[in-house]
Amino acid sequence: MAVAEIIGSAIGAMILIIVAYLLVGNVLTTAEVVSSAQRELTLQGEMRLHTDLTITNINVTGTVINMTVSNTGNEIISDFPHTNVFLYSDGSPGYRVFIYNETEPATPNPGSWTKSILNDFVHPGELDPGETMFVNAYTDSTPLRFNVVICTNNGVYASTVVY
């Protein structure tokens, strides 16, 4: 009978060790995931603080809105598929979203926008700090008075109103 108690105690101790190992392992994994998420959130916040855009030289040619967008911040802007142009014009019920058209050569589809970056030598296809890009937003009709907003993937935006 004494042997059975010793074996039962040994099995109980092993089960306690296994449970403790799993519990500690899960706590350490959770702490690592939380730490990683906090680090990524901090990096996103820093990127957002260092991103800045300026819209200048807006004109309308037919159904195309031409504008010059300058990167006046310190971050490289490269995620154009997740960068949107919004347009609010007189008579429309709300903002219209323009989606980036990355086909080459760009086809002027209404509801899309295209870009062209001048002197793009350092990081081709990306808007580096101090660089300027020309943006064409293609609409269905000619807007007369409107508000245009360009918003990057990290939530930084620039807007201007044309009367």
Secondary structure, 3 states (H helix, E strand, C coil): CHHHHHHHHHHHHHHHHHHHHHHHHHHHHHHHHHHHHHHHHHHHHHHHHCCCEEEEEEEEECCEEEEEEEECCCCCECCHHHCEEEEEECCCCCCEEEEECCCCCCCCCCCEEEEEECCCCCCCCCECCCCEEEEEEECCCCCCCEEEEEECCCCCEEEEEEC
